[in-house]
């Protein structure tokens, strides 16, 4: 029993000794200006008190397609204090069609069902799904009501979301996609697993800075 307590005590002491070194190492792992950009004018997050990770993408972008499996895997283990937001970029008329389709389907609650298949169909089968008609037909095969989809496509609600996405892209000075914006402060670009690693690093950085709202205990 004495040896057990001694072992636990040494393990605890070892953890306290190693933690500052590990933290210092992690702090030097990624560099502003090289691995990520620091925004001069931070944006407002959707859910204050949570750390926001916002992904800007376009379904027709091959780089976004290559990044998607990494994002999908990360979402399965996403920290509970992180709010993930997809923002379909609408930087030109073609991209805007896909953005409108995304928001229409999202309002119908079918995003999780069609997000991956739409990427795959475009990039693996070389099918051009970049307008209201082709998107409506595609989504119908996944159970979407085509009439409702068409009514939402150019609706006031969808138009407002597209406008918000455009404004955010301009605020964050984005010139292309994919781009992951962490807490409205940092932009991470790329198409491989490193993007998620940098995002996780920035999440930890924000958490350490007190960006997460403390959980209120029930009285």
Helices and strands as residue ranges (DSSP letters): H 2-27, E 37-38, E 51-57, H 62-75, E 82-88, H 93-107, H 111-124, H 132-140, H 146-153, H 156-171, E 179-182, E 186-189, H 193-208
